[in-house]
């Protein structure tokens, strides 16, 4: 006998506010009821539902923070991250290190929370799952920075600054012995076409899709990404004014801290990284986005 999914789609009007404060209302259908704390993808960006008023929902750019809840009740709080498709969900497993020994965790809860400025975010709570060492998931790069080790001190300072400011962190890494392929990244930008660019990347690159002629969009994005790539390269090859860098087990990690507004700023290292990551330009150069979990020490 065949089985059928009898769930009925529910339609919502979702009011999403962009970086300039402009409101866009999207019609959204879901087979699951949306509640405060739900995350939806609209226009190439993930949005966090913060209020529900019958069929109208208010949403803000989604960000999340991972919290490790220890067996004795104390908690370790990570820095904010932009929510992307690879963000941890309930059931996600991760591994940290404690005194050089792998420790396993599972995300058991997600909830809507607010920071000191009353801005909404998604809080993910992970607890110890005591999995056998042989069955531990591969450790997350950003969780492998061990306490007290020299190579972890840069991350600790970065986390502290992000937490104090309420800002988010963006991270990319190069594996041991790997050098950036800047020429490939430049070729990647040159080969971009409109259909490959998400709506959110247009906005971050300064394209006013409501008013600017569509024929100008692609050139605007390409020029912004070329400038971003040049700025990013000059900074990591120079004094690391905007991009922080530290060695980790033979490889290198690069990080920047910023706000939602900084994502579209042409002079912010956080903005450079957000645009270059989301357009996949840094991926073409050989960088890998540090994914899923937070930097926790």
Phi, psi and omega in degrees: 000133180282146176251148183234144175277110185266010178295142181256133180293143177247134180260140180226151164261119181251118178269112181247137183249125183278185185295335179270004179086002179286140181262132172239134179252121181252141170271124188228133178248136181218143175277351176244142178296133178270137182225166173305125185106348175289149178241131179232155178254124180222128175060032177083007179229151176269135182239143181256122178287122180250338178217145178233124177232092185056246183262004178252132182238143173256134184226151178233159177308128188281134170221160183219166178217134180262135179239127174266118179260113184282159180303331180275003175099342180283154186237145172250123186256130179272180178273162178289145174228150171294137179282125174230177184300337182266012179294151181294143176237173178301129183100348179295135179254144178212165182230135170244181177237136176230115184054039178081359182254133179293138179233130185258149182221156174225135176288121186248349185201144171227140184209154175286133179222172180226143180274187183296338178266011179066026176268136185284145172208168179260123179259126180252124182256125177244140177235158177300138177246355174055039176291154176297147181303322183295336184254009182296142174293157176303137183292146175281137182307316184285354176259356188267004179282110187280148179299136172083356181272145183303320185287351177266351186291323178298320178295320180299317180294321180296314179299315181300318180293319179296317180295320181294326183268346184074017182268172181258163179245140169240135186225139170225161184219153169245134179290163180306131176079002183262137177246149180297140175260084184294325180296320179294322178296319178295318178297323179299314179298315182299330184270357182298145173235162185305318186294343181268357186254124179288153180305321183293328178292321175305312182297315180297332181272006175087016179274125175269090187292346179278331188237330183286141177301136184301332180295345180263348188299311187296316180297322179297315180296313182299317181295320179297317181291322176298315179295319179298315181297318178297317180293317180298313181297316181296324182289316182283337175276348183251240189261007179053052180288316183258327184251121176276149185217139172210155179280146176211109176049046176092339178260191180225143176243139179238136186217151175217151181241138179190181181254177176301319179297326181294339182301333181252008180278132179284348184249005181261130176299326176297319177297316178305311185294318180300314181290318181290328176288310186292332176277352181074015179294316179293328175299321178295331179278353178106000178279147175245133176289133176284120197250165164068303187252184180255159170289115179229140179239000000 
